[in-house]
């Protein structure tokens, strides 16, 4: 599986935010760096939703709901 992520500084992101957002819609992921440290990740909303659902399952949320 290919992970399409790119490291980008906060100043680079400020200069090309519209382009970065368009690319995230197509599946690219950005690791945003400030002072050479990763501070956040920019991902598309569908990926965010999938990750949120997986996190809920990992915490046992689904098991409590369906009593499995």
C-alpha positions in Angstrom: 0.0 0.0 0.0 1.4 3.4 -1.0 1.1 6.2 1.5 0.9 9.5 -0.3 2.1 11.9 2.3 4.2 15.0 2.1 6.0 16.9 4.8 5.3 20.7 4.6 6.3 23.6 6.8 3.7 26.0 8.1 5.1 28.8 5.9 5.0 26.6 2.8 1.4 25.6 3.7 0.4 29.3 4.0 1.7 30.0 0.6 -0.2 27.2 -1.1 -3.2 26.4 1.1 -5.7 26.2 -1.7 -3.6 23.8 -3.7 -2.9 21.7 -0.6 -6.6 21.4 0.1 -7.4 20.4 -3.5 -4.7 17.7 -3.2 -6.1 16.4 0.1 -9.4 15.9 -1.7 -7.6 13.6 -4.1 -6.0 11.6 -1.2 -2.7 13.3 -0.4 -1.8 13.7 3.2 0.3 16.4 4.6 2.4 16.3 7.8 2.7 19.9 8.9 6.0 20.8 10.4 6.8 23.8 12.7 10.4 24.4 13.8 11.3 20.9 12.3 8.7 19.1 14.5 5.5 17.5 13.2 2.5 19.4 14.7 -0.5 18.2 12.7 -1.7 16.2 9.8 -3.9 17.5 6.9 -6.2 14.8 5.5 -9.4 14.7 3.6 -12.7 14.5 5.4 -13.5 10.9 4.3 -10.3 9.6 5.8 -10.9 11.5 9.0 -14.4 9.9 9.3 -12.9 6.4 8.7 -10.2 7.1 11.4 -12.8 8.4 13.8 -15.0 5.3 13.4 -12.0 3.0 13.8 -11.0 4.8 17.0 -14.5 4.5 18.4 -14.4 0.7 17.7 -11.0 0.4 19.3 -12.4 2.1 22.5 -15.2 -0.5 22.5 -17.9 1.9 21.5 -19.5 -0.5 19.0 -19.5 -3.5 21.4 -21.4 -1.5 24.0 -24.0 -0.4 21.5 -24.7 -3.8 19.9 -23.8 -5.9 23.0 -21.3 -8.2 21.2 
